[in-house]
């Protein structure tokens, strides 16, 4: 098996994926996605878009999500540097509604996070620079894009950065519970 899957218990639905890395004197090789291994977990996705971002230290991107009909599942990894990746459960009927999970994704640990539909997603950059790539199973839709303020006190996320840099759009996002369109 080239990938190890660890299911997160709270919030349920998130999966940490650790690839098997083949190292030798030339460098390394790893598989980052194998559809048949995802299907064994009941995850049958057709990823339709890949995204790639570069951020400086202290940048927070998020918390972002899309609503119907453009909800997205994501497969996220950091290919350069280190980020603190966060997913917030927005599924109203979930036992973990409003709970969040965070982990370090880095060039060194090569871990990935699978985030199903119904979650908001964001990350902070811990290294001087970081590059994040992620697959989504639905196309980006400006009309269906939503978000939650990164510093909402109800969520109390520790982003592990002191002086965050945010986009103008992210600074203006509503707080948790102010957003009418959760899942």
OpenMM code with the backbone's topology and positions (N, CA, C; nanometers):
from openmm import Vec3, app, unit

residues = "UNK UNK UNK UNK UNK UNK UNK UNK UNK UNK UNK UNK UNK UNK UNK UNK UNK UNK UNK UNK UNK UNK UNK UNK UNK UNK UNK UNK UNK UNK UNK UNK UNK UNK UNK UNK UNK UNK UNK UNK UNK UNK UNK UNK UNK UNK UNK UNK UNK UNK UNK UNK UNK UNK UNK UNK UNK UNK UNK UNK UNK UNK UNK UNK UNK UNK UNK UNK UNK UNK UNK UNK UNK UNK UNK UNK UNK UNK UNK UNK UNK UNK UNK UNK UNK UNK UNK UNK UNK UNK UNK UNK UNK UNK UNK UNK UNK UNK UNK UNK UNK UNK UNK UNK UNK UNK UNK UNK UNK UNK UNK UNK UNK UNK UNK UNK UNK UNK UNK UNK UNK UNK UNK UNK UNK UNK UNK UNK UNK UNK UNK UNK UNK UNK UNK UNK UNK UNK UNK UNK UNK UNK UNK UNK UNK UNK UNK UNK UNK UNK UNK UNK UNK UNK UNK UNK UNK UNK UNK UNK UNK UNK UNK UNK UNK UNK UNK UNK UNK UNK UNK UNK UNK UNK UNK UNK UNK UNK UNK UNK UNK UNK UNK".split()
positions = [
    Vec3(0.0841, -0.1176, 0.0000),
    Vec3(0.0000, 0.0000, 0.0000),
    Vec3(0.0887, 0.1240, 0.0000),
    Vec3(0.0567, 0.2187, -0.0852),
    Vec3(0.1399, 0.3377, -0.0979),
    Vec3(0.0916, 0.4542, -0.0119),
    Vec3(-0.0296, 0.4439, 0.0411),
    Vec3(-0.0867, 0.5504, 0.1233),
    Vec3(-0.1444, 0.4918, 0.2511),
    Vec3(-0.1240, 0.5607, 0.3637),
    Vec3(-0.1846, 0.5210, 0.4902),
    Vec3(-0.2914, 0.6236, 0.5245),
    Vec3(-0.4104, 0.5765, 0.5554),
    Vec3(-0.5234, 0.6627, 0.5861),
    Vec3(-0.5531, 0.6565, 0.7351),
    Vec3(-0.5624, 0.7714, 0.8004),
    Vec3(-0.5978, 0.7789, 0.9419),
    Vec3(-0.7212, 0.8665, 0.9538),
    Vec3(-0.8329, 0.8047, 0.9936),
    Vec3(-0.9566, 0.8800, 1.0055),
    Vec3(-0.9557, 0.9616, 1.1337),
    Vec3(-0.9929, 1.0879, 1.1218),
    Vec3(-1.0040, 1.1774, 1.2363),
    Vec3(-1.1371, 1.1471, 1.3045),
    Vec3(-1.1371, 1.1369, 1.4372),
    Vec3(-1.2614, 1.1038, 1.5076),
    Vec3(-1.3481, 1.2256, 1.5341),
    Vec3(-1.2880, 1.3421, 1.5504),
    Vec3(-1.3678, 1.4625, 1.5712),
    Vec3(-1.2942, 1.5812, 1.5116),
    Vec3(-1.3553, 1.6450, 1.4128),
    Vec3(-1.4804, 1.6116, 1.3490),
    Vec3(-1.4660, 1.4922, 1.2549),
    Vec3(-1.5651, 1.4066, 1.2573),
    Vec3(-1.5646, 1.2869, 1.1729),
    Vec3(-1.5713, 1.3261, 1.0259),
    Vec3(-1.5087, 1.2453, 0.9427),
    Vec3(-1.5105, 1.2666, 0.7991),
    Vec3(-1.3775, 1.3109, 0.7438),
    Vec3(-1.2956, 1.3749, 0.8269),
    Vec3(-1.1630, 1.4160, 0.7834),
    Vec3(-1.0699, 1.2961, 0.7847),
    Vec3(-0.9764, 1.2925, 0.6908),
    Vec3(-0.8817, 1.1820, 0.6833),
    Vec3(-0.7418, 1.2373, 0.6599),
    Vec3(-0.6481, 1.1988, 0.7463),
    Vec3(-0.5074, 1.2345, 0.7276),
    Vec3(-0.4444, 1.1234, 0.6444),
    Vec3(-0.3756, 1.1612, 0.5401),
    Vec3(-0.3153, 1.0647, 0.4481),
    Vec3(-0.1647, 1.0813, 0.4520),
    Vec3(-0.0970, 0.9710, 0.4783),
    Vec3(0.0489, 0.9711, 0.4807),
    Vec3(0.0979, 0.8804, 0.3685),
    Vec3(0.1700, 0.9362, 0.2714),
    Vec3(0.2195, 0.8537, 0.1617),
    Vec3(0.3440, 0.7758, 0.2038),
    Vec3(0.3649, 0.6636, 0.1383),
    Vec3(0.4910, 0.5934, 0.1551),
    Vec3(0.5906, 0.6623, 0.0614),
    Vec3(0.7039, 0.7045, 0.1158),
    Vec3(0.8034, 0.7773, 0.0381),
    Vec3(0.9210, 0.6844, 0.0087),
    Vec3(0.9508, 0.6701, -0.1184),
    Vec3(1.0648, 0.5904, -0.1623),
    Vec3(1.1845, 0.6845, -0.1775),
    Vec3(1.2788, 0.6779, -0.0844),
    Vec3(1.3980, 0.7639, -0.0855),
    Vec3(1.5189, 0.6867, -0.1362),
    Vec3(1.6027, 0.7541, -0.2106),
    Vec3(1.7340, 0.7003, -0.2458),
    Vec3(1.8286, 0.8161, -0.2731),
    Vec3(1.9471, 0.7872, -0.3242),
    Vec3(2.0476, 0.8909, -0.3438),
    Vec3(2.0059, 0.9976, -0.4449),
    Vec3(1.9080, 0.9683, -0.5276),
    Vec3(1.8613, 1.0644, -0.6274),
    Vec3(1.7596, 1.1633, -0.5725),
    Vec3(1.6924, 1.1249, -0.4630),
    Vec3(1.5833, 1.2055, -0.4091),
    Vec3(1.4734, 1.1151, -0.3563),
    Vec3(1.3487, 1.1408, -0.3959),
    Vec3(1.2379, 1.0576, -0.3498),
    Vec3(1.1319, 1.0445, -0.4578),
    Vec3(1.0441, 0.9457, -0.4376),
    Vec3(0.9259, 0.9254, -0.5197),
    Vec3(0.8136, 0.8877, -0.4254),
    Vec3(0.6917, 0.9391, -0.4526),
    Vec3(0.5751, 0.8991, -0.3746),
    Vec3(0.4504, 0.9147, -0.4594),
    Vec3(0.3521, 0.8339, -0.4305),
    Vec3(0.2212, 0.8502, -0.4920),
    Vec3(0.1407, 0.9423, -0.4019),
    Vec3(0.0739, 1.0403, -0.4612),
    Vec3(-0.0045, 1.1337, -0.3814),
    Vec3(-0.1546, 1.1097, -0.3943),
    Vec3(-0.1944, 1.0273, -0.4890),
    Vec3(-0.3353, 0.9935, -0.5046),
    Vec3(-0.3465, 0.8611, -0.5770),
    Vec3(-0.4292, 0.7729, -0.5210),
    Vec3(-0.4630, 0.6447, -0.5857),
    Vec3(-0.6120, 0.6259, -0.5674),
    Vec3(-0.6858, 0.6389, -0.6743),
    Vec3(-0.8308, 0.6318, -0.6679),
    Vec3(-0.8810, 0.5031, -0.6018),
    Vec3(-0.8184, 0.3891, -0.6345),
    Vec3(-0.8679, 0.2625, -0.5798),
    Vec3(-0.8522, 0.2559, -0.4278),
    Vec3(-0.7494, 0.3199, -0.3716),
    Vec3(-0.7322, 0.3189, -0.2266),
    Vec3(-0.8339, 0.4119, -0.1597),
    Vec3(-0.8661, 0.5222, -0.2229),
    Vec3(-0.9708, 0.6097, -0.1703),
    Vec3(-1.1070, 0.5403, -0.1746),
    Vec3(-1.1326, 0.4677, -0.2842),
    Vec3(-1.2603, 0.3982, -0.2978),
    Vec3(-1.2800, 0.2924, -0.1897),
    Vec3(-1.1717, 0.2309, -0.1413),
    Vec3(-1.1826, 0.1319, -0.0332),
    Vec3(-1.2423, 0.1939, 0.0930),
    Vec3(-1.2235, 0.3252, 0.1095),
    Vec3(-1.2796, 0.3975, 0.2242),
    Vec3(-1.4181, 0.4545, 0.1934),
    Vec3(-1.4692, 0.4251, 0.0756),
    Vec3(-1.5998, 0.4773, 0.0371),
    Vec3(-1.5936, 0.6175, -0.0216),
    Vec3(-1.4730, 0.6639, -0.0536),
    Vec3(-1.4562, 0.7967, -0.1116),
    Vec3(-1.4442, 0.7803, -0.2622),
    Vec3(-1.5538, 0.8072, -0.3311),
    Vec3(-1.5553, 0.7966, -0.4759),
    Vec3(-1.5671, 0.9369, -0.5315),
    Vec3(-1.4551, 0.9935, -0.5662),
    Vec3(-1.4493, 1.1321, -0.6115),
    Vec3(-1.3863, 1.1405, -0.7493),
    Vec3(-1.4370, 1.2320, -0.8260),
    Vec3(-1.3697, 1.2706, -0.9490),
    Vec3(-1.3208, 1.4127, -0.9262),
    Vec3(-1.1923, 1.4273, -0.9058),
    Vec3(-1.1373, 1.5600, -0.8870),
    Vec3(-1.1341, 1.6314, -1.0211),
    Vec3(-1.1826, 1.7565, -1.0233),
    Vec3(-1.1998, 1.8287, -1.1491),
    Vec3(-1.1118, 1.9526, -1.1611),
    Vec3(-1.0466, 1.9921, -1.0520),
    Vec3(-0.9656, 2.1138, -1.0556),
    Vec3(-0.8524, 2.1002, -0.9555),
    Vec3(-0.7328, 2.1432, -0.9943),
    Vec3(-0.6182, 2.1503, -0.9034),
    Vec3(-0.5876, 2.2974, -0.8779),
    Vec3(-0.5570, 2.3303, -0.7526),
    Vec3(-0.5221, 2.4667, -0.7139),
    Vec3(-0.3837, 2.4672, -0.6514),
    Vec3(-0.3116, 2.5778, -0.6669),
    Vec3(-0.1750, 2.5906, -0.6168),
    Vec3(-0.1599, 2.7332, -0.5647),
    Vec3(-0.1191, 2.7478, -0.4397),
    Vec3(-0.0977, 2.8816, -0.3846),
    Vec3(0.0388, 2.8901, -0.3187),
    Vec3(0.0930, 3.0114, -0.3186),
    Vec3(0.2181, 3.0401, -0.2500),
    Vec3(0.1879, 3.1507, -0.1501),
    Vec3(0.2365, 3.1354, -0.0274),
    Vec3(0.2102, 3.2337, 0.0777),
    Vec3(0.3366, 3.2613, 0.1577),
    Vec3(0.3437, 3.3821, 0.2092),
    Vec3(0.4540, 3.4224, 0.2953),
    Vec3(0.4223, 3.3894, 0.4411),
    Vec3(0.5238, 3.3908, 0.5250),
    Vec3(0.5080, 3.3606, 0.6672),
    Vec3(0.4021, 3.4527, 0.7287),
    Vec3(0.3130, 3.3934, 0.8062),
    Vec3(0.2097, 3.4692, 0.8758),
    Vec3(0.0811, 3.4876, 0.7982),
    Vec3(0.0778, 3.4476, 0.6716),
    Vec3(-0.0448, 3.4594, 0.5929),
    Vec3(-0.1457, 3.3566, 0.6412),
    Vec3(-0.2699, 3.4003, 0.6570),
    Vec3(-0.3812, 3.3084, 0.6813),
    Vec3(-0.4737, 3.3184, 0.5612),
    Vec3(-0.5039, 3.2040, 0.5035),
    Vec3(-0.6001, 3.1951, 0.3932),
    Vec3(-0.7205, 3.1177, 0.4458),
    Vec3(-0.8348, 3.1827, 0.4481),
    Vec3(-0.9545, 3.1130, 0.4941),
    Vec3(-1.0232, 3.1892, 0.6046),
    Vec3(-1.1251, 3.1323, 0.6480),
    Vec3(-1.1831, 3.0008, 0.6264),
    Vec3(-1.2804, 3.0073, 0.5077),
    Vec3(-1.2643, 2.9211, 0.4103),
    Vec3(-1.3428, 2.9253, 0.2879),
    Vec3(-1.4219, 2.7963, 0.2682),
    Vec3(-1.5359, 2.8107, 0.2002),
    Vec3(-1.6144, 2.6941, 0.1574),
    Vec3(-1.7079, 2.7398, 0.0465),
    Vec3(-1.7677, 2.6437, -0.0212),
    Vec3(-1.8680, 2.6712, -0.1234),
    Vec3(-1.9959, 2.5990, -0.0864),
    Vec3(-2.1108, 2.6610, -0.1189),
    Vec3(-2.2418, 2.6027, -0.0902),
    Vec3(-2.2993, 2.5392, -0.2163),
    Vec3(-2.4100, 2.4683, -0.2011),
    Vec3(-2.4752, 2.4023, -0.3147),
    Vec3(-2.5037, 2.5019, -0.4250),
    Vec3(-2.4911, 2.4665, -0.5474),
    Vec3(-2.4601, 2.3327, -0.5971),
    Vec3(-2.3107, 2.3091, -0.6186),
    Vec3(-2.2271, 2.3936, -0.5586),
    Vec3(-2.0835, 2.3891, -0.5857),
    Vec3(-1.9998, 2.3452, -0.4665),
    Vec3(-2.0585, 2.2710, -0.3727),
    Vec3(-1.9824, 2.2238, -0.2566),
    Vec3(-1.8595, 2.1470, -0.3028),
    Vec3(-1.7510, 2.1597, -0.2264),
    Vec3(-1.6262, 2.0949, -0.2662),
    Vec3(-1.5713, 2.0050, -0.1567),
    Vec3(-1.5244, 1.8884, -0.1970),
    Vec3(-1.4331, 1.8083, -0.1156),
    Vec3(-1.2938, 1.8458, -0.1615),
    Vec3(-1.1958, 1.8394, -0.0695),
    Vec3(-1.0599, 1.8797, -0.1036),
    Vec3(-0.9591, 1.7756, -0.0572),
    Vec3(-0.8518, 1.7640, -0.1311),
    Vec3(-0.7357, 1.6851, -0.0925),
    Vec3(-0.6177, 1.7821, -0.0926),
    Vec3(-0.5700, 1.8174, 0.0288),
    Vec3(-0.4759, 1.9274, 0.0476),
    Vec3(-0.3392, 1.8753, 0.0890),
    Vec3(-0.2326, 1.9359, 0.0323),
    Vec3(-0.0973, 1.9041, 0.0776),
    Vec3(-0.0066, 2.0247, 0.0585),
    Vec3(0.0971, 2.0296, 0.1375),
    Vec3(0.1969, 2.1370, 0.1303),
    Vec3(0.3212, 2.0792, 0.0635),
    Vec3(0.3609, 2.1384, -0.0485),
    Vec3(0.4752, 2.0845, -0.1229),
    Vec3(0.6042, 2.1603, -0.0955),
    Vec3(0.5930, 2.2769, -0.0302),
    Vec3(0.7113, 2.3554, 0.0033),
    Vec3(0.6839, 2.4324, 0.1310),
    Vec3(0.7732, 2.4198, 0.2292),
    Vec3(0.7552, 2.4903, 0.3550),
    Vec3(0.6636, 2.4156, 0.4501),
    Vec3(0.5904, 2.4950, 0.5313),
    Vec3(0.5074, 2.4348, 0.6363),
    Vec3(0.3865, 2.5236, 0.6631),
    Vec3(0.2688, 2.4601, 0.6716),
    Vec3(0.1458, 2.5317, 0.7036),
    Vec3(0.0720, 2.4603, 0.8157),
    Vec3(-0.0132, 2.5361, 0.8837),
    Vec3(-0.1059, 2.4776, 0.9811),
    Vec3(-0.2414, 2.4769, 0.9124),
    Vec3(-0.2886, 2.3589, 0.8789),
    Vec3(-0.4102, 2.3414, 0.8002),
    Vec3(-0.5280, 2.3149, 0.8932),
    Vec3(-0.6407, 2.3819, 0.8676),
    Vec3(-0.7569, 2.3755, 0.9567),
    Vec3(-0.8834, 2.3468, 0.8768),
    Vec3(-0.9683, 2.2590, 0.9304),
    Vec3(-1.1002, 2.2319, 0.8742),
    Vec3(-1.2033, 2.2470, 0.9852),
    Vec3(-1.3137, 2.3165, 0.9562),
    Vec3(-1.4212, 2.3405, 1.0524),
    Vec3(-1.5472, 2.2723, 1.0025),
    Vec3(-1.6089, 2.1916, 1.0878),
    Vec3(-1.7304, 2.1180, 1.0532),
    Vec3(-1.8493, 2.2135, 1.0485),
    Vec3(-1.9108, 2.2256, 0.9318),
    Vec3(-2.0274, 2.3114, 0.9137),
    Vec3(-2.1537, 2.2313, 0.8861),
    Vec3(-2.1493, 2.1015, 0.9118),
    Vec3(-2.2661, 2.0158, 0.8882),
    Vec3(-2.3574, 2.0267, 1.0104),
    Vec3(-2.4696, 2.0956, 0.9943),
    Vec3(-2.5584, 2.1273, 1.1070),
    Vec3(-2.6045, 2.0037, 1.1840),
    Vec3(-2.6209, 1.8921, 1.1172),
    Vec3(-2.6701, 1.7705, 1.1842),
    Vec3(-2.5575, 1.6853, 1.2425),
    Vec3(-2.4344, 1.7303, 1.2285),
    Vec3(-2.3194, 1.6556, 1.2782),
    Vec3(-2.3026, 1.6763, 1.4286),
    Vec3(-2.2579, 1.5711, 1.4985),
    Vec3(-2.2257, 1.5829, 1.6407),
    Vec3(-2.1109, 1.6799, 1.6649),
    Vec3(-2.0313, 1.7039, 1.5623),
    Vec3(-1.9147, 1.7917, 1.5780),
    Vec3(-1.9329, 1.9260, 1.5067),
    Vec3(-2.0590, 1.9664, 1.4850),
    Vec3(-2.0860, 2.0956, 1.4206),
    Vec3(-2.0140, 2.2071, 1.4972),
    Vec3(-1.9373, 2.2877, 1.4246),
    Vec3(-1.8651, 2.3989, 1.4862),
    Vec3(-1.7303, 2.3615, 1.5450),
    Vec3(-1.6950, 2.2336, 1.5415),
    Vec3(-1.5644, 2.1922, 1.5916),
    Vec3(-1.4635, 2.1977, 1.4771),
    Vec3(-1.3375, 2.2164, 1.5131),
    Vec3(-1.2333, 2.2251, 1.4115),
    Vec3(-1.1212, 2.1272, 1.4419),
    Vec3(-1.0455, 2.1005, 1.3391),
    Vec3(-0.9295, 2.0118, 1.3479),
    Vec3(-0.8162, 2.0802, 1.2733),
    Vec3(-0.6974, 2.0764, 1.3308),
    Vec3(-0.5820, 2.1343, 1.2649),
    Vec3(-0.4621, 2.0420, 1.2734),
    Vec3(-0.3770, 2.0478, 1.1713),
    Vec3(-0.2533, 1.9720, 1.1720),
    Vec3(-0.1522, 2.0412, 1.0833),
    Vec3(-0.0260, 2.0103, 1.1081),
    Vec3(0.0809, 2.0658, 1.0253),
    Vec3(0.0967, 1.9802, 0.9005),
    Vec3(0.0903, 2.0465, 0.7868),
    Vec3(0.1239, 1.9851, 0.6586),
    Vec3(0.2531, 2.0514, 0.6139),
    Vec3(0.3475, 1.9698, 0.5696),
    Vec3(0.4760, 2.0284, 0.5335),
    Vec3(0.5444, 1.9504, 0.4223),
    Vec3(0.6407, 2.0173, 0.3653),
    Vec3(0.7289, 1.9557, 0.2675),
    Vec3(0.7990, 1.8355, 0.3307),
    Vec3(0.8321, 1.8457, 0.4586),
    Vec3(0.9061, 1.7392, 0.5276),
    Vec3(0.8173, 1.6192, 0.5607),
    Vec3(0.6974, 1.6426, 0.6170),
    Vec3(0.6160, 1.5277, 0.6591),
    Vec3(0.5314, 1.4701, 0.5460),
    Vec3(0.5110, 1.5448, 0.4401),
    Vec3(0.4423, 1.5009, 0.3185),
    Vec3(0.2987, 1.4524, 0.3427),
    Vec3(0.2428, 1.4816, 0.4598),
    Vec3(0.1053, 1.4415, 0.4893),
    Vec3(0.0075, 1.5226, 0.4059),
    Vec3(-0.1113, 1.4648, 0.3890),
    Vec3(-0.2200, 1.5304, 0.3181),
    Vec3(-0.3438, 1.5239, 0.4060),
    Vec3(-0.4398, 1.6131, 0.3797),
    Vec3(-0.5661, 1.6104, 0.4517),
    Vec3(-0.6789, 1.6044, 0.3507),
    Vec3(-0.7656, 1.5036, 0.3675),
    Vec3(-0.8872, 1.4946, 0.2870),
    Vec3(-0.9988, 1.5616, 0.3664),
    Vec3(-1.0644, 1.6590, 0.3042),
    Vec3(-1.1714, 1.7350, 0.3674),
    Vec3(-1.2988, 1.7137, 0.2859),
    Vec3(-1.3990, 1.6464, 0.3417),
    Vec3(-1.5217, 1.6229, 0.2651),
    Vec3(-1.6066, 1.7492, 0.2547),
    Vec3(-1.7087, 1.7426, 0.1729),
    Vec3(-1.8049, 1.8520, 0.1625),
    Vec3(-1.8641, 1.8777, 0.3012),
    Vec3(-1.8969, 2.0027, 0.3282),
    Vec3(-1.9565, 2.0364, 0.4564),
    Vec3(-1.8591, 2.0958, 0.5557),
    Vec3(-1.7378, 2.1255, 0.5118),
    Vec3(-1.6357, 2.1839, 0.5979),
    Vec3(-1.5859, 2.3151, 0.5390),
    Vec3(-1.5503, 2.4084, 0.6276),
    Vec3(-1.4749, 2.5268, 0.5869),
    Vec3(-1.3276, 2.4906, 0.5995),
    Vec3(-1.2434, 2.5545, 0.5188),
    Vec3(-1.1008, 2.5207, 0.5166),
    Vec3(-1.0162, 2.6473, 0.5158),
    Vec3(-0.9028, 2.6390, 0.5834),
    Vec3(-0.8069, 2.7476, 0.5809),
    Vec3(-0.6722, 2.6995, 0.6301),
    Vec3(-0.5712, 2.7836, 0.6153),
    Vec3(-0.4391, 2.7481, 0.6680),
    Vec3(-0.3578, 2.8737, 0.6933),
    Vec3(-0.2613, 2.8589, 0.7830),
    Vec3(-0.1655, 2.9660, 0.8111),
    Vec3(-0.0268, 2.9183, 0.7702),
    Vec3(0.0562, 3.0124, 0.7258),
    Vec3(0.1914, 2.9794, 0.6822),
    Vec3(0.2874, 2.9942, 0.7994),
    Vec3(0.3554, 2.8851, 0.8326),
    Vec3(0.4480, 2.8825, 0.9459),
    Vec3(0.5924, 2.9049, 0.9038),
    Vec3(0.6268, 2.8684, 0.7826),
    Vec3(0.7636, 2.8852, 0.7322),
    Vec3(0.7741, 3.0196, 0.6600),
    Vec3(0.8961, 3.0562, 0.6184),
    Vec3(0.9158, 3.1841, 0.5487),
    Vec3(0.8281, 3.1950, 0.4243),
    Vec3(0.8140, 3.0865, 0.3530),
    Vec3(0.7238, 3.0743, 0.2386),
    Vec3(0.6681, 2.9331, 0.2385),
    Vec3(0.5502, 2.9175, 0.1810),
    Vec3(0.4937, 2.7832, 0.1669),
    Vec3(0.4110, 2.7771, 0.0397),
    Vec3(0.4098, 2.6592, -0.0197),
    Vec3(0.3249, 2.6350, -0.1357),
    Vec3(0.2318, 2.5193, -0.1028),
    Vec3(0.1045, 2.5417, -0.1293),
    Vec3(0.0007, 2.4429, -0.1015),
    Vec3(-0.0677, 2.4089, -0.2332),
    Vec3(-0.0890, 2.2805, -0.2555),
    Vec3(-0.1658, 2.2350, -0.3713),
    Vec3(-0.2831, 2.1521, -0.3204),
    Vec3(-0.3949, 2.1650, -0.3900),
    Vec3(-0.5089, 2.0826, -0.3506),
    Vec3(-0.6006, 2.0564, -0.4681),
    Vec3(-0.6578, 1.9370, -0.4617),
    Vec3(-0.7541, 1.8920, -0.5609),
    Vec3(-0.8932, 1.9183, -0.5055),
    Vec3(-0.9874, 1.9527, -0.5933),
    Vec3(-1.1269, 1.9696, -0.5536),
    Vec3(-1.2155, 1.8911, -0.6496),
    Vec3(-1.3313, 1.8507, -0.5990),
    Vec3(-1.4210, 1.7701, -0.6819),
    Vec3(-1.5360, 1.8506, -0.7423),
    Vec3(-1.5285, 1.9816, -0.7305),
    Vec3(-1.6267, 2.0696, -0.7933),
    Vec3(-1.5536, 2.1978, -0.8333),
    Vec3(-1.5951, 2.2560, -0.9443),
    Vec3(-1.5292, 2.3763, -0.9930),
    Vec3(-1.5545, 2.4956, -0.9011),
    Vec3(-1.4588, 2.5881, -0.8973),
    Vec3(-1.4751, 2.7115, -0.8211),
    Vec3(-1.5936, 2.7895, -0.8776),
    Vec3(-1.6759, 2.8438, -0.7877),
    Vec3(-1.7897, 2.9272, -0.8260),
    Vec3(-1.7928, 3.0500, -0.7368),
    Vec3(-1.7687, 3.1650, -0.7952),
    Vec3(-1.7716, 3.2903, -0.7189),
    Vec3(-1.9077, 3.3098, -0.6524),
    Vec3(-2.0150, 3.2724, -0.7217),
    Vec3(-2.1501, 3.2911, -0.6673),
    Vec3(-2.1772, 3.2034, -0.5450),
    Vec3(-2.1112, 3.0895, -0.5359),
    Vec3(-2.1363, 2.9952, -0.4269),
    Vec3(-2.0274, 2.9971, -0.3202),
    Vec3(-1.9319, 3.0870, -0.3335),
    Vec3(-1.8217, 3.0971, -0.2379),
    Vec3(-1.8703, 3.1672, -0.1105),
    Vec3(-1.8301, 3.1126, 0.0048),
    Vec3(-1.8635, 3.1709, 0.1345),
    Vec3(-1.7402, 3.1616, 0.2240),
    Vec3(-1.7493, 3.2194, 0.3433),
    Vec3(-1.6375, 3.2123, 0.4355),
    Vec3(-1.6765, 3.2519, 0.5766),
    Vec3(-1.5836, 3.2292, 0.6687),
    Vec3(-1.6003, 3.2616, 0.8102),
    Vec3(-1.4718, 3.3304, 0.8557),
    Vec3(-1.4861, 3.4307, 0.9404),
    Vec3(-1.3678, 3.5010, 0.9939),
    Vec3(-1.2738, 3.4045, 1.0638),
    Vec3(-1.1475, 3.4197, 1.0351),
    Vec3(-1.0452, 3.3315, 1.0918),
    Vec3(-1.0369, 3.3426, 1.2437),
    Vec3(-1.0697, 3.4600, 1.2982),
    Vec3(-1.0512, 3.4849, 1.4414),
    Vec3(-1.1813, 3.4833, 1.5206),
    Vec3(-1.2810, 3.4132, 1.4692),
    Vec3(-1.4087, 3.4090, 1.5399),
    Vec3(-1.3903, 3.3495, 1.6796),
    Vec3(-1.4367, 3.4192, 1.7845),
    Vec3(-1.4159, 3.3704, 1.9211),
    Vec3(-1.4913, 3.2411, 1.9530),
    Vec3(-1.6004, 3.2135, 1.8826),
    Vec3(-1.6742, 3.0878, 1.9065),
    Vec3(-1.5916, 2.9675, 1.8616),
    Vec3(-1.5120, 2.9857, 1.7574),
    Vec3(-1.4276, 2.8765, 1.7083),
    Vec3(-1.2958, 2.8700, 1.7851),
    Vec3(-1.2409, 2.9845, 1.8200),
    Vec3(-1.1159, 2.9945, 1.8984),
    Vec3(-1.0028, 2.9097, 1.8392),
    Vec3(-0.9784, 2.9271, 1.7117),
    Vec3(-0.8720, 2.8527, 1.6438),
    Vec3(-0.7372, 2.9157, 1.6760),
    Vec3(-0.6420, 2.8335, 1.7158),
    Vec3(-0.5047, 2.8785, 1.7355),
    Vec3(-0.4319, 2.8576, 1.6031),
    Vec3(-0.4111, 2.9664, 1.5300),
    Vec3(-0.3511, 2.9591, 1.3975),
    Vec3(-0.1989, 2.9499, 1.4016),
    Vec3(-0.1404, 2.9636, 1.5188),
    Vec3(0.0038, 2.9484, 1.5378),
    Vec3(0.0861, 3.0564, 1.4680),
    Vec3(0.0252, 3.1740, 1.4462),
    Vec3(0.0965, 3.2903, 1.3938),
    Vec3(0.0636, 3.4113, 1.4806),
    Vec3(0.1599, 3.5022, 1.4935),
    Vec3(0.1420, 3.6181, 1.5818),
    Vec3(0.0743, 3.7371, 1.5148),
    Vec3(0.1196, 3.7765, 1.4005),
    Vec3(0.0652, 3.8935, 1.3308),
    Vec3(0.0167, 3.8502, 1.1936),
    Vec3(-0.1055, 3.7964, 1.1857),
    Vec3(-0.1510, 3.7403, 1.0583),
    Vec3(-0.1697, 3.8452, 0.9485),
    Vec3(-0.1390, 3.8025, 0.8267),
    Vec3(-0.1669, 3.8801, 0.7062),
    Vec3(-0.2861, 3.8146, 0.6379),
    Vec3(-0.3852, 3.8976, 0.6022),
    Vec3(-0.5062, 3.8468, 0.5389),
    Vec3(-0.5402, 3.9284, 0.4154),
    Vec3(-0.6144, 3.8685, 0.3257),
    Vec3(-0.6657, 3.9429, 0.2109),
    Vec3(-0.7777, 4.0349, 0.2598),
    Vec3(-0.8079, 4.1361, 0.1810),
    Vec3(-0.9190, 4.2255, 0.2140),
    Vec3(-1.0485, 4.1455, 0.2248),
    Vec3(-1.0670, 4.0516, 0.1338),
    Vec3(-1.1876, 3.9687, 0.1351),
    Vec3(-1.1978, 3.8901, 0.2657),
    Vec3(-1.0877, 3.8267, 0.3088),
    Vec3(-1.0911, 3.7464, 0.4309),
    Vec3(-1.1134, 3.8318, 0.5555),
    Vec3(-1.0647, 3.9553, 0.5555),
    Vec3(-1.0880, 4.0459, 0.6688),
    Vec3(-1.2362, 4.0785, 0.6856),
    Vec3(-1.3110, 4.0746, 0.5764),
    Vec3(-1.4526, 4.1105, 0.5804),
    Vec3(-1.5495, 3.9946, 0.5941),
    Vec3(-1.4980, 3.8753, 0.6175),
    Vec3(-1.5874, 3.7599, 0.6288),
    Vec3(-1.6708, 3.7668, 0.7562),
    Vec3(-1.7913, 3.7093, 0.7544),
    Vec3(-1.8757, 3.7082, 0.8746),
    Vec3(-1.8228, 3.6100, 0.9787),
    Vec3(-1.8686, 3.6260, 1.1029),
    Vec3(-1.8323, 3.5329, 1.2086),
    Vec3(-1.9097, 3.4028, 1.1970),
    Vec3(-1.8680, 3.3052, 1.2763),
    Vec3(-1.9363, 3.1750, 1.2784),
    Vec3(-2.0772, 3.1949, 1.3337),
    Vec3(-2.1748, 3.1392, 1.2649),
    Vec3(-2.3131, 3.1531, 1.3072),
    Vec3(-2.3834, 3.2678, 1.2377),
    Vec3(-2.3060, 3.3618, 1.1823),
    Vec3(-2.3654, 3.4720, 1.1068),
    Vec3(-2.3933, 3.4294, 0.9627),
    Vec3(-2.3260, 3.3250, 0.9185),
    Vec3(-2.3407, 3.2758, 0.7819),
    Vec3(-2.4666, 3.1906, 0.7760),
    Vec3(-2.5595, 3.2287, 0.6904),
    Vec3(-2.6885, 3.1603, 0.6819),
    Vec3(-2.6817, 3.0262, 0.6103),
    Vec3(-2.5804, 3.0076, 0.5285),
    Vec3(-2.5793, 2.8897, 0.4428),
    Vec3(-2.4759, 2.7875, 0.4854),
    Vec3(-2.5046, 2.7138, 0.5923),
    Vec3(-2.4216, 2.6011, 0.6283),
    Vec3(-2.4868, 2.4764, 0.5699),
    Vec3(-2.4325, 2.3627, 0.6010),
    Vec3(-2.4767, 2.2396, 0.5346),
    Vec3(-2.5754, 2.1603, 0.6187),
] * unit.nanometer
topology = app.Topology()
chain = topology.addChain("A")
for resn in residues:
    res = topology.addResidue(resn, chain)
    for name in ("N", "CA", "C"):
        topology.addAtom(name, app.Element.getBySymbol(name[0]), res)
